[in-house]
Amino acid sequence: MSLDGTEVRRVELDEGTVTSLTDAAWGGVLRLPFGEPAVAASVYASLAAS
């Protein structure tokens, strides 16, 4: 997870999650842009809890 171009978190995803997020055109990066750090933290917490 990057914030303003700086990596702030790295989350390991299991194969099943990666498969469900990908298709043949996927470049290997999932980008979720956020305008506020609090929103990014909330989404990170939700993803990390999965």
mmCIF entry with sequence, helices, sheets and N, C-alpha, C, O atoms, coordinates in Angstrom:
data_MODEL
# 
_entry.id   MODEL 
# 
_entity.id                         1 
_entity.type                       polymer 
_entity.pdbx_number_of_molecules   1 
# 
_entity_poly.entity_id                      1 
_entity_poly.type                           'polypeptide(L)' 
_entity_poly.nstd_linkage                   no 
_entity_poly.nstd_monomer                   no 
_entity_poly.pdbx_seq_one_letter_code       MSLDGTEVRRVELDEGTVTSLTDAAWGGVLRLPFGEPAVAASVYASLAAS 
_entity_poly.pdbx_seq_one_letter_code_can   MSLDGTEVRRVELDEGTVTSLTDAAWGGVLRLPFGEPAVAASVYASLAAS 
_entity_poly.pdbx_strand_id                 A 
# 
loop_
_entity_poly_seq.entity_id 
_entity_poly_seq.num 
_entity_poly_seq.mon_id 
_entity_poly_seq.hetero 
1 1  MET n 
1 2  SER n 
1 3  LEU n 
1 4  ASP n 
1 5  GLY n 
1 6  THR n 
1 7  GLU n 
1 8  VAL n 
1 9  ARG n 
1 10 ARG n 
1 11 VAL n 
1 12 GLU n 
1 13 LEU n 
1 14 ASP n 
1 15 GLU n 
1 16 GLY n 
1 17 THR n 
1 18 VAL n 
1 19 THR n 
1 20 SER n 
1 21 LEU n 
1 22 THR n 
1 23 ASP n 
1 24 ALA n 
1 25 ALA n 
1 26 TRP n 
1 27 GLY n 
1 28 GLY n 
1 29 VAL n 
1 30 LEU n 
1 31 ARG n 
1 32 LEU n 
1 33 PRO n 
1 34 PHE n 
1 35 GLY n 
1 36 GLU n 
1 37 PRO n 
1 38 ALA n 
1 39 VAL n 
1 40 ALA n 
1 41 ALA n 
1 42 SER n 
1 43 VAL n 
1 44 TYR n 
1 45 ALA n 
1 46 SER n 
1 47 LEU n 
1 48 ALA n 
1 49 ALA n 
1 50 SER n 
# 
_struct_asym.id          A 
_struct_asym.entity_id   1 
# 
loop_
_struct_conf.conf_type_id 
_struct_conf.id 
_struct_conf.pdbx_PDB_helix_id 
_struct_conf.beg_label_comp_id 
_struct_conf.beg_label_asym_id 
_struct_conf.beg_label_seq_id 
_struct_conf.pdbx_beg_PDB_ins_code 
_struct_conf.end_label_comp_id 
_struct_conf.end_label_asym_id 
_struct_conf.end_label_seq_id 
_struct_conf.pdbx_end_PDB_ins_code 
_struct_conf.beg_auth_comp_id 
_struct_conf.beg_auth_asym_id 
_struct_conf.beg_auth_seq_id 
_struct_conf.end_auth_comp_id 
_struct_conf.end_auth_asym_id 
_struct_conf.end_auth_seq_id 
_struct_conf.pdbx_PDB_helix_class 
_struct_conf.details 
_struct_conf.pdbx_PDB_helix_length 
HELX_P HELX_P1 AA1 GLU A 15 ? LEU A 21 ? GLU A 15 LEU A 21 1 ? 7  
HELX_P HELX_P2 AA2 PRO A 37 ? ALA A 49 ? PRO A 37 ALA A 49 1 ? 13 
# 
_struct_conf_type.id          HELX_P 
_struct_conf_type.criteria    ? 
_struct_conf_type.reference   ? 
# 
_struct_sheet.id               AA1 
_struct_sheet.type             ? 
_struct_sheet.number_strands   2 
_struct_sheet.details          ? 
# 
_struct_sheet_order.sheet_id     AA1 
_struct_sheet_order.range_id_1   1 
_struct_sheet_order.range_id_2   2 
_struct_sheet_order.offset       ? 
_struct_sheet_order.sense        anti-parallel 
# 
loop_
_struct_sheet_range.sheet_id 
_struct_sheet_range.id 
_struct_sheet_range.beg_label_comp_id 
_struct_sheet_range.beg_label_asym_id 
_struct_sheet_range.beg_label_seq_id 
_struct_sheet_range.pdbx_beg_PDB_ins_code 
_struct_sheet_range.end_label_comp_id 
_struct_sheet_range.end_label_asym_id 
_struct_sheet_range.end_label_seq_id 
_struct_sheet_range.pdbx_end_PDB_ins_code 
_struct_sheet_range.beg_auth_comp_id 
_struct_sheet_range.beg_auth_asym_id 
_struct_sheet_range.beg_auth_seq_id 
_struct_sheet_range.end_auth_comp_id 
_struct_sheet_range.end_auth_asym_id 
_struct_sheet_range.end_auth_seq_id 
AA1 1 SER A 2 ? LEU A 3 ? SER A 2 LEU A 3 
AA1 2 THR A 6 ? GLU A 7 ? THR A 6 GLU A 7 
# 
loop_
_atom_site.group_PDB 
_atom_site.id 
_atom_site.type_symbol 
_atom_site.label_atom_id 
_atom_site.label_alt_id 
_atom_site.label_comp_id 
_atom_site.label_asym_id 
_atom_site.label_entity_id 
_atom_site.label_seq_id 
_atom_site.pdbx_PDB_ins_code 
_atom_site.Cartn_x 
_atom_site.Cartn_y 
_atom_site.Cartn_z 
_atom_site.occupancy 
_atom_site.B_iso_or_equiv 
_atom_site.pdbx_formal_charge 
_atom_site.auth_seq_id 
_atom_site.auth_comp_id 
_atom_site.auth_asym_id 
_atom_site.auth_atom_id 
_atom_site.pdbx_PDB_model_num 
ATOM 1   N N  . MET A 1 1  ? 0.856   -1.153  0.000   1.00 0.00 ? 1  MET A N  1 
ATOM 2   C CA . MET A 1 1  ? 0.000   0.000   0.000   1.00 0.00 ? 1  MET A CA 1 
ATOM 3   C C  . MET A 1 1  ? 0.910   1.227   0.000   1.00 0.00 ? 1  MET A C  1 
ATOM 4   O O  . MET A 1 1  ? 1.820   1.336   0.822   1.00 0.00 ? 1  MET A O  1 
ATOM 5   N N  . SER A 1 2  ? 0.659   2.133   -0.918  1.00 0.00 ? 2  SER A N  1 
ATOM 6   C CA . SER A 1 2  ? 1.451   3.359   -1.015  1.00 0.00 ? 2  SER A CA 1 
ATOM 7   C C  . SER A 1 2  ? 0.583   4.560   -0.680  1.00 0.00 ? 2  SER A C  1 
ATOM 8   O O  . SER A 1 2  ? -0.609  4.588   -0.985  1.00 0.00 ? 2  SER A O  1 
ATOM 9   N N  . LEU A 1 3  ? 1.188   5.533   -0.059  1.00 0.00 ? 3  LEU A N  1 
ATOM 10  C CA . LEU A 1 3  ? 0.528   6.790   0.255   1.00 0.00 ? 3  LEU A CA 1 
ATOM 11  C C  . LEU A 1 3  ? 1.423   7.905   -0.256  1.00 0.00 ? 3  LEU A C  1 
ATOM 12  O O  . LEU A 1 3  ? 2.566   8.048   0.177   1.00 0.00 ? 3  LEU A O  1 
ATOM 13  N N  . ASP A 1 4  ? 0.900   8.683   -1.169  1.00 0.00 ? 4  ASP A N  1 
ATOM 14  C CA . ASP A 1 4  ? 1.676   9.762   -1.793  1.00 0.00 ? 4  ASP A CA 1 
ATOM 15  C C  . ASP A 1 4  ? 2.984   9.256   -2.387  1.00 0.00 ? 4  ASP A C  1 
ATOM 16  O O  . ASP A 1 4  ? 4.015   9.924   -2.309  1.00 0.00 ? 4  ASP A O  1 
ATOM 17  N N  . GLY A 1 5  ? 2.928   8.058   -2.987  1.00 0.00 ? 5  GLY A N  1 
ATOM 18  C CA . GLY A 1 5  ? 4.098   7.508   -3.652  1.00 0.00 ? 5  GLY A CA 1 
ATOM 19  C C  . GLY A 1 5  ? 5.069   6.776   -2.745  1.00 0.00 ? 5  GLY A C  1 
ATOM 20  O O  . GLY A 1 5  ? 6.071   6.250   -3.230  1.00 0.00 ? 5  GLY A O  1 
ATOM 21  N N  . THR A 1 6  ? 4.808   6.722   -1.436  1.00 0.00 ? 6  THR A N  1 
ATOM 22  C CA . THR A 1 6  ? 5.687   6.045   -0.493  1.00 0.00 ? 6  THR A CA 1 
ATOM 23  C C  . THR A 1 6  ? 4.998   4.797   0.032   1.00 0.00 ? 6  THR A C  1 
ATOM 24  O O  . THR A 1 6  ? 3.862   4.857   0.503   1.00 0.00 ? 6  THR A O  1 
ATOM 25  N N  . GLU A 1 7  ? 5.697   3.655   -0.051  1.00 0.00 ? 7  GLU A N  1 
ATOM 26  C CA . GLU A 1 7  ? 5.106   2.421   0.458   1.00 0.00 ? 7  GLU A CA 1 
ATOM 27  C C  . GLU A 1 7  ? 4.956   2.507   1.967   1.00 0.00 ? 7  GLU A C  1 
ATOM 28  O O  . GLU A 1 7  ? 5.920   2.777   2.684   1.00 0.00 ? 7  GLU A O  1 
ATOM 29  N N  . VAL A 1 8  ? 3.734   2.275   2.444   1.00 0.00 ? 8  VAL A N  1 
ATOM 30  C CA . VAL A 1 8  ? 3.488   2.334   3.880   1.00 0.00 ? 8  VAL A CA 1 
ATOM 31  C C  . VAL A 1 8  ? 3.080   0.986   4.460   1.00 0.00 ? 8  VAL A C  1 
ATOM 32  O O  . VAL A 1 8  ? 3.224   0.772   5.663   1.00 0.00 ? 8  VAL A O  1 
ATOM 33  N N  . ARG A 1 9  ? 2.579   0.081   3.643   1.00 0.00 ? 9  ARG A N  1 
ATOM 34  C CA . ARG A 1 9  ? 2.205   -1.259  4.082   1.00 0.00 ? 9  ARG A CA 1 
ATOM 35  C C  . ARG A 1 9  ? 2.379   -2.233  2.924   1.00 0.00 ? 9  ARG A C  1 
ATOM 36  O O  . ARG A 1 9  ? 2.264   -1.866  1.755   1.00 0.00 ? 9  ARG A O  1 
ATOM 37  N N  . ARG A 1 10 ? 2.655   -3.472  3.277   1.00 0.00 ? 10 ARG A N  1 
ATOM 38  C CA . ARG A 1 10 ? 2.706   -4.544  2.283   1.00 0.00 ? 10 ARG A CA 1 
ATOM 39  C C  . ARG A 1 10 ? 1.907   -5.699  2.871   1.00 0.00 ? 10 ARG A C  1 
ATOM 40  O O  . ARG A 1 10 ? 2.176   -6.144  3.987   1.00 0.00 ? 10 ARG A O  1 
ATOM 41  N N  . VAL A 1 11 ? 0.939   -6.174  2.128   1.00 0.00 ? 11 VAL A N  1 
ATOM 42  C CA . VAL A 1 11 ? 0.058   -7.235  2.604   1.00 0.00 ? 11 VAL A CA 1 
ATOM 43  C C  . VAL A 1 11 ? 0.236   -8.452  1.712   1.00 0.00 ? 11 VAL A C  1 
ATOM 44  O O  . VAL A 1 11 ? 0.142   -8.355  0.489   1.00 0.00 ? 11 VAL A O  1 
ATOM 45  N N  . GLU A 1 12 ? 0.492   -9.589  2.325   1.00 0.00 ? 12 GLU A N  1 
ATOM 46  C CA . GLU A 1 12 ? 0.592   -10.834 1.588   1.00 0.00 ? 12 GLU A CA 1 
ATOM 47  C C  . GLU A 1 12 ? -0.822  -11.356 1.346   1.00 0.00 ? 12 GLU A C  1 
ATOM 48  O O  . GLU A 1 12 ? -1.623  -11.442 2.277   1.00 0.00 ? 12 GLU A O  1 
ATOM 49  N N  . LEU A 1 13 ? -1.124  -11.700 0.112   1.00 0.00 ? 13 LEU A N  1 
ATOM 50  C CA . LEU A 1 13 ? -2.437  -12.227 -0.240  1.00 0.00 ? 13 LEU A CA 1 
ATOM 51  C C  . LEU A 1 13 ? -2.319  -13.700 -0.586  1.00 0.00 ? 13 LEU A C  1 
ATOM 52  O O  . LEU A 1 13 ? -1.353  -14.128 -1.217  1.00 0.00 ? 13 LEU A O  1 
ATOM 53  N N  . ASP A 1 14 ? -3.313  -14.469 -0.164  1.00 0.00 ? 14 ASP A N  1 
ATOM 54  C CA . ASP A 1 14 ? -3.298  -15.891 -0.498  1.00 0.00 ? 14 ASP A CA 1 
ATOM 55  C C  . ASP A 1 14 ? -3.674  -16.078 -1.962  1.00 0.00 ? 14 ASP A C  1 
ATOM 56  O O  . ASP A 1 14 ? -4.216  -15.174 -2.598  1.00 0.00 ? 14 ASP A O  1 
ATOM 57  N N  . GLU A 1 15 ? -3.381  -17.259 -2.483  1.00 0.00 ? 15 GLU A N  1 
ATOM 58  C CA . GLU A 1 15 ? -3.592  -17.533 -3.910  1.00 0.00 ? 15 GLU A CA 1 
ATOM 59  C C  . GLU A 1 15 ? -5.046  -17.353 -4.328  1.00 0.00 ? 15 GLU A C  1 
ATOM 60  O O  . GLU A 1 15 ? -5.318  -16.835 -5.411  1.00 0.00 ? 15 GLU A O  1 
ATOM 61  N N  . GLY A 1 16 ? -5.981  -17.776 -3.482  1.00 0.00 ? 16 GLY A N  1 
ATOM 62  C CA . GLY A 1 16 ? -7.390  -17.644 -3.815  1.00 0.00 ? 16 GLY A CA 1 
ATOM 63  C C  . GLY A 1 16 ? -7.828  -16.197 -3.964  1.00 0.00 ? 16 GLY A C  1 
ATOM 64  O O  . GLY A 1 16 ? -8.609  -15.867 -4.856  1.00 0.00 ? 16 GLY A O  1 
ATOM 65  N N  . THR A 1 17 ? -7.322  -15.333 -3.088  1.00 0.00 ? 17 THR A N  1 
ATOM 66  C CA . THR A 1 17 ? -7.651  -13.912 -3.174  1.00 0.00 ? 17 THR A CA 1 
ATOM 67  C C  . THR A 1 17 ? -7.074  -13.305 -4.439  1.00 0.00 ? 17 THR A C  1 
ATOM 68  O O  . THR A 1 17 ? -7.752  -12.552 -5.138  1.00 0.00 ? 17 THR A O  1 
ATOM 69  N N  . VAL A 1 18 ? -5.828  -13.630 -4.733  1.00 0.00 ? 18 VAL A N  1 
ATOM 70  C CA . VAL A 1 18 ? -5.193  -13.109 -5.940  1.00 0.00 ? 18 VAL A CA 1 
ATOM 71  C C  . VAL A 1 18 ? -5.947  -13.570 -7.182  1.00 0.00 ? 18 VAL A C  1 
ATOM 72  O O  . VAL A 1 18 ? -6.196  -12.778 -8.091  1.00 0.00 ? 18 VAL A O  1 
ATOM 73  N N  . THR A 1 19 ? -6.306  -14.835 -7.222  1.00 0.00 ? 19 THR A N  1 
ATOM 74  C CA . THR A 1 19 ? -7.042  -15.369 -8.373  1.00 0.00 ? 19 THR A CA 1 
ATOM 75  C C  . THR A 1 19 ? -8.355  -14.629 -8.573  1.00 0.00 ? 19 THR A C  1 
ATOM 76  O O  . THR A 1 19 ? -8.732  -14.328 -9.705  1.00 0.00 ? 19 THR A O  1 
ATOM 77  N N  . SER A 1 20 ? -9.057  -14.332 -7.475  1.00 0.00 ? 20 SER A N  1 
ATOM 78  C CA . SER A 1 20 ? -10.344 -13.656 -7.597  1.00 0.00 ? 20 SER A CA 1 
ATOM 79  C C  . SER A 1 20 ? -10.201 -12.204 -8.039  1.00 0.00 ? 20 SER A C  1 
ATOM 80  O O  . SER A 1 20 ? -11.156 -11.618 -8.547  1.00 0.00 ? 20 SER A O  1 
ATOM 81  N N  . LEU A 1 21 ? -9.029  -11.619 -7.853  1.00 0.00 ? 21 LEU A N  1 
ATOM 82  C CA . LEU A 1 21 ? -8.801  -10.220 -8.237  1.00 0.00 ? 21 LEU A CA 1 
ATOM 83  C C  . LEU A 1 21 ? -8.217  -10.062 -9.635  1.00 0.00 ? 21 LEU A C  1 
ATOM 84  O O  . LEU A 1 21 ? -8.126  -8.949  -10.152 1.00 0.00 ? 21 LEU A O  1 
ATOM 85  N N  . THR A 1 22 ? -7.827  -11.163 -10.239 1.00 0.00 ? 22 THR A N  1 
ATOM 86  C CA . THR A 1 22 ? -7.063  -11.065 -11.486 1.00 0.00 ? 22 THR A CA 1 
ATOM 87  C C  . THR A 1 22 ? -7.793  -11.623 -12.692 1.00 0.00 ? 22 THR A C  1 
ATOM 88  O O  . THR A 1 22 ? -8.746  -12.395 -12.585 1.00 0.00 ? 22 THR A O  1 
ATOM 89  N N  . ASP A 1 23 ? -7.303  -11.198 -13.835 1.00 0.00 ? 23 ASP A N  1 
ATOM 90  C CA . ASP A 1 23 ? -7.709  -11.780 -15.104 1.00 0.00 ? 23 ASP A CA 1 
ATOM 91  C C  . ASP A 1 23 ? -6.493  -11.747 -16.015 1.00 0.00 ? 23 ASP A C  1 
ATOM 92  O O  . ASP A 1 23 ? -5.413  -11.348 -15.579 1.00 0.00 ? 23 ASP A O  1 
ATOM 93  N N  . ALA A 1 24 ? -6.638  -12.149 -17.251 1.00 0.00 ? 24 ALA A N  1 
ATOM 94  C CA . ALA A 1 24 ? -5.500  -12.251 -18.169 1.00 0.00 ? 24 ALA A CA 1 
ATOM 95  C C  . ALA A 1 24 ? -4.802  -10.910 -18.424 1.00 0.00 ? 24 ALA A C  1 
ATOM 96  O O  . ALA A 1 24 ? -3.616  -10.892 -18.756 1.00 0.00 ? 24 ALA A O  1 
ATOM 97  N N  . ALA A 1 25 ? -5.508  -9.800  -18.277 1.00 0.00 ? 25 ALA A N  1 
ATOM 98  C CA . ALA A 1 25 ? -4.928  -8.493  -18.567 1.00 0.00 ? 25 ALA A CA 1 
ATOM 99  C C  . ALA A 1 25 ? -4.294  -7.829  -17.344 1.00 0.00 ? 25 ALA A C  1 
ATOM 100 O O  . ALA A 1 25 ? -3.726  -6.744  -17.467 1.00 0.00 ? 25 ALA A O  1 
ATOM 101 N N  . TRP A 1 26 ? -4.378  -8.450  -16.180 1.00 0.00 ? 26 TRP A N  1 
ATOM 102 C CA . TRP A 1 26 ? -3.875  -7.828  -14.949 1.00 0.00 ? 26 TRP A CA 1 
ATOM 103 C C  . TRP A 1 26 ? -2.363  -7.716  -14.966 1.00 0.00 ? 26 TRP A C  1 
ATOM 104 O O  . TRP A 1 26 ? -1.675  -8.674  -15.319 1.00 0.00 ? 26 TRP A O  1 
ATOM 105 N N  . GLY A 1 27 ? -1.836  -6.560  -14.590 1.00 0.00 ? 27 GLY A N  1 
ATOM 106 C CA . GLY A 1 27 ? -0.397  -6.332  -14.590 1.00 0.00 ? 27 GLY A CA 1 
ATOM 107 C C  . GLY A 1 27 ? 0.291   -6.662  -13.291 1.00 0.00 ? 27 GLY A C  1 
ATOM 108 O O  . GLY A 1 27 ? 1.500   -6.457  -13.185 1.00 0.00 ? 27 GLY A O  1 
ATOM 109 N N  . GLY A 1 28 ? -0.422  -7.167  -12.287 1.00 0.00 ? 28 GLY A N  1 
ATOM 110 C CA . GLY A 1 28 ? 0.203   -7.565  -11.031 1.00 0.00 ? 28 GLY A CA 1 
ATOM 111 C C  . GLY A 1 28 ? 0.145   -6.523  -9.937  1.00 0.00 ? 28 GLY A C  1 
ATOM 112 O O  . GLY A 1 28 ? 0.659   -6.751  -8.842  1.00 0.00 ? 28 GLY A O  1 
ATOM 113 N N  . VAL A 1 29 ? -0.467  -5.384  -10.206 1.00 0.00 ? 29 VAL A N  1 
ATOM 114 C CA . VAL A 1 29 ? -0.550  -4.324  -9.197  1.00 0.00 ? 29 VAL A CA 1 
ATOM 115 C C  . VAL A 1 29 ? -2.002  -3.920  -9.035  1.00 0.00 ? 29 VAL A C  1 
ATOM 116 O O  . VAL A 1 29 ? -2.699  -3.642  -10.011 1.00 0.00 ? 29 VAL A O  1 
ATOM 117 N N  . LEU A 1 30 ? -2.440  -3.892  -7.808  1.00 0.00 ? 30 LEU A N  1 
ATOM 118 C CA . LEU A 1 30 ? -3.780  -3.423  -7.482  1.00 0.00 ? 30 LEU A CA 1 
ATOM 119 C C  . LEU A 1 30 ? -3.621  -2.066  -6.808  1.00 0.00 ? 30 LEU A C  1 
ATOM 120 O O  . LEU A 1 30 ? -3.042  -1.976  -5.725  1.00 0.00 ? 30 LEU A O  1 
ATOM 121 N N  . ARG A 1 31 ? -4.124  -1.020  -7.433  1.00 0.00 ? 31 ARG A N  1 
ATOM 122 C CA . ARG A 1 31 ? -3.974  0.328   -6.895  1.00 0.00 ? 31 ARG A CA 1 
ATOM 123 C C  . ARG A 1 31 ? -5.309  0.833   -6.372  1.00 0.00 ? 31 ARG A C  1 
ATOM 124 O O  . ARG A 1 31 ? -6.326  0.796   -7.065  1.00 0.00 ? 31 ARG A O  1 
ATOM 125 N N  . LEU A 1 32 ? -5.280  1.304   -5.135  1.00 0.00 ? 32 LEU A N  1 
ATOM 126 C CA . LEU A 1 32 ? -6.449  1.901   -4.513  1.00 0.00 ? 32 LEU A CA 1 
ATOM 127 C C  . LEU A 1 32 ? -6.044  3.300   -4.038  1.00 0.00 ? 32 LEU A C  1 
ATOM 128 O O  . LEU A 1 32 ? -5.479  3.436   -2.953  1.00 0.00 ? 32 LEU A O  1 
ATOM 129 N N  . PRO A 1 33 ? -6.321  4.330   -4.822  1.00 0.00 ? 33 PRO A N  1 
ATOM 130 C CA . PRO A 1 33 ? -5.914  5.681   -4.431  1.00 0.00 ? 33 PRO A CA 1 
ATOM 131 C C  . PRO A 1 33 ? -6.855  6.268   -3.370  1.00 0.00 ? 33 PRO A C  1 
ATOM 132 O O  . PRO A 1 33 ? -8.072  6.101   -3.449  1.00 0.00 ? 33 PRO A O  1 
ATOM 133 N N  . PHE A 1 34 ? -6.285  6.945   -2.397  1.00 0.00 ? 34 PHE A N  1 
ATOM 134 C CA . PHE A 1 34 ? -7.052  7.579   -1.324  1.00 0.00 ? 34 PHE A CA 1 
ATOM 135 C C  . PHE A 1 34 ? -6.596  9.021   -1.140  1.00 0.00 ? 34 PHE A C  1 
ATOM 136 O O  . PHE A 1 34 ? -5.410  9.326   -1.267  1.00 0.00 ? 34 PHE A O  1 
ATOM 137 N N  . GLY A 1 35 ? -7.528  9.887   -0.847  1.00 0.00 ? 35 GLY A N  1 
ATOM 138 C CA . GLY A 1 35 ? -7.213  11.288  -0.598  1.00 0.00 ? 35 GLY A CA 1 
ATOM 139 C C  . GLY A 1 35 ? -6.833  11.580  0.833   1.00 0.00 ? 35 GLY A C  1 
ATOM 140 O O  . GLY A 1 35 ? -6.204  12.600  1.115   1.00 0.00 ? 35 GLY A O  1 
ATOM 141 N N  . GLU A 1 36 ? -7.212  10.687  1.753   1.00 0.00 ? 36 GLU A N  1 
ATOM 142 C CA . GLU A 1 36 ? -6.944  10.928  3.166   1.00 0.00 ? 36 GLU A CA 1 
ATOM 143 C C  . GLU A 1 36 ? -6.346  9.681   3.815   1.00 0.00 ? 36 GLU A C  1 
ATOM 144 O O  . GLU A 1 36 ? -6.802  8.567   3.560   1.00 0.00 ? 36 GLU A O  1 
ATOM 145 N N  . PRO A 1 37 ? -5.321  9.870   4.656   1.00 0.00 ? 37 PRO A N  1 
ATOM 146 C CA . PRO A 1 37 ? -4.701  8.729   5.325   1.00 0.00 ? 37 PRO A CA 1 
ATOM 147 C C  . PRO A 1 37 ? -5.691  7.906   6.164   1.00 0.00 ? 37 PRO A C  1 
ATOM 148 O O  . PRO A 1 37 ? -5.556  6.685   6.235   1.00 0.00 ? 37 PRO A O  1 
ATOM 149 N N  . ALA A 1 38 ? -6.671  8.542   6.794   1.00 0.00 ? 38 ALA A N  1 
ATOM 150 C CA . ALA A 1 38 ? -7.622  7.818   7.632   1.00 0.00 ? 38 ALA A CA 1 
ATOM 151 C C  . ALA A 1 38 ? -8.457  6.838   6.806   1.00 0.00 ? 38 ALA A C  1 
ATOM 152 O O  . ALA A 1 38 ? -8.777  5.748   7.280   1.00 0.00 ? 38 ALA A O  1 
ATOM 153 N N  . VAL A 1 39 ? -8.808  7.213   5.588   1.00 0.00 ? 39 VAL A N  1 
ATOM 154 C CA . VAL A 1 39 ? -9.569  6.323   4.712   1.00 0.00 ? 39 VAL A CA 1 
ATOM 155 C C  . VAL A 1 39 ? -8.696  5.140   4.317   1.00 0.00 ? 39 VAL A C  1 
ATOM 156 O O  . VAL A 1 39 ? -9.153  3.998   4.339   1.00 0.00 ? 39 VAL A O  1 
ATOM 157 N N  . ALA A 1 40 ? -7.454  5.403   3.959   1.00 0.00 ? 40 ALA A N  1 
ATOM 158 C CA . ALA A 1 40 ? -6.524  4.314   3.610   1.00 0.00 ? 40 ALA A CA 1 
ATOM 159 C C  . ALA A 1 40 ? -6.339  3.355   4.777   1.00 0.00 ? 40 ALA A C  1 
ATOM 160 O O  . ALA A 1 40 ? -6.310  2.140   4.582   1.00 0.00 ? 40 ALA A O  1 
ATOM 161 N N  . ALA A 1 41 ? -6.213  3.887   5.984   1.00 0.00 ? 41 ALA A N  1 
ATOM 162 C CA . ALA A 1 41 ? -6.044  3.037   7.174   1.00 0.00 ? 41 ALA A CA 1 
ATOM 163 C C  . ALA A 1 41 ? -7.267  2.167   7.407   1.00 0.00 ? 41 ALA A C  1 
ATOM 164 O O  . ALA A 1 41 ? -7.140  1.000   7.779   1.00 0.00 ? 41 ALA A O  1 
ATOM 165 N N  . SER A 1 42 ? -8.432  2.717   7.193   1.00 0.00 ? 42 SER A N  1 
ATOM 166 C CA . SER A 1 42 ? -9.676  1.968   7.365   1.00 0.00 ? 42 SER A CA 1 
ATOM 167 C C  . SER A 1 42 ? -9.783  0.824   6.359   1.00 0.00 ? 42 SER A C  1 
ATOM 168 O O  . SER A 1 42 ? -10.145 -0.296  6.718   1.00 0.00 ? 42 SER A O  1 
ATOM 169 N N  . VAL A 1 43 ? -9.467  1.115   5.103   1.00 0.00 ? 43 VAL A N  1 
ATOM 170 C CA . VAL A 1 43 ? -9.516  0.083   4.068   1.00 0.00 ? 43 VAL A CA 1 
ATOM 171 C C  . VAL A 1 43 ? -8.452  -0.974  4.337   1.00 0.00 ? 43 VAL A C  1 
ATOM 172 O O  . VAL A 1 43 ? -8.714  -2.167  4.188   1.00 0.00 ? 43 VAL A O  1 
ATOM 173 N N  . TYR A 1 44 ? -7.257  -0.548  4.730   1.00 0.00 ? 44 TYR A N  1 
ATOM 174 C CA . TYR A 1 44 ? -6.196  -1.507  5.059   1.00 0.00 ? 44 TYR A CA 1 
ATOM 175 C C  . TYR A 1 44 ? -6.652  -2.445  6.172   1.00 0.00 ? 44 TYR A C  1 
ATOM 176 O O  . TYR A 1 44 ? -6.463  -3.658  6.075   1.00 0.00 ? 44 TYR A O  1 
ATOM 177 N N  . ALA A 1 45 ? -7.247  -1.897  7.222   1.00 0.00 ? 45 ALA A N  1 
ATOM 178 C CA . ALA A 1 45 ? -7.704  -2.716  8.332   1.00 0.00 ? 45 ALA A CA 1 
ATOM 179 C C  . ALA A 1 45 ? -8.735  -3.732  7.865   1.00 0.00 ? 45 ALA A C  1 
ATOM 180 O O  . ALA A 1 45 ? -8.722  -4.880  8.308   1.00 0.00 ? 45 ALA A O  1 
ATOM 181 N N  . SER A 1 46 ? -9.619  -3.320  6.981   1.00 0.00 ? 46 SER A N  1 
ATOM 182 C CA . SER A 1 46 ? -10.632 -4.222  6.450   1.00 0.00 ? 46 SER A CA 1 
ATOM 183 C C  . SER A 1 46 ? -10.006 -5.331  5.614   1.00 0.00 ? 46 SER A C  1 
ATOM 184 O O  . SER A 1 46 ? -10.394 -6.493  5.735   1.00 0.00 ? 46 SER A O  1 
ATOM 185 N N  . LEU A 1 47 ? -9.044  -4.984  4.771   1.00 0.00 ? 47 LEU A N  1 
ATOM 186 C CA . LEU A 1 47 ? -8.382  -5.989  3.935   1.00 0.00 ? 47 LEU A CA 1 
ATOM 187 C C  . LEU A 1 47 ? -7.540  -6.945  4.770   1.00 0.00 ? 47 LEU A C  1 
ATOM 188 O O  . LEU A 1 47 ? -7.539  -8.151  4.525   1.00 0.00 ? 47 LEU A O  1 
ATOM 189 N N  . ALA A 1 48 ? -6.830  -6.414  5.747   1.00 0.00 ? 48 ALA A N  1 
ATOM 190 C CA . ALA A 1 48 ? -5.949  -7.228  6.561   1.00 0.00 ? 48 ALA A CA 1 
ATOM 191 C C  . ALA A 1 48 ? -6.746  -8.204  7.429   1.00 0.00 ? 48 ALA A C  1 
ATOM 192 O O  . ALA A 1 48 ? -6.235  -9.260  7.803   1.00 0.00 ? 48 ALA A O  1 
ATOM 193 N N  . ALA A 1 49 ? -7.988  -7.858  7.749   1.00 0.00 ? 49 ALA A N  1 
ATOM 194 C CA . ALA A 1 49 ? -8.826  -8.718  8.588   1.00 0.00 ? 49 ALA A CA 1 
ATOM 195 C C  . ALA A 1 49 ? -9.438  -9.867  7.798   1.00 0.00 ? 49 ALA A C  1 
ATOM 196 O O  . ALA A 1 49 ? -9.948  -10.823 8.382   1.00 0.00 ? 49 ALA A O  1 
ATOM 197 N N  . SER A 1 50 ? -9.387  -9.776  6.470   1.00 0.00 ? 50 SER A N  1 
ATOM 198 C CA . SER A 1 50 ? -10.011 -10.817 5.633   1.00 0.00 ? 50 SER A CA 1 
ATOM 199 C C  . SER A 1 50 ? -9.243  -12.110 5.695   1.00 0.00 ? 50 SER A C  1 
ATOM 200 O O  . SER A 1 50 ? -9.628  -13.087 5.053   1.00 0.00 ? 50 SER A O  1 
# 
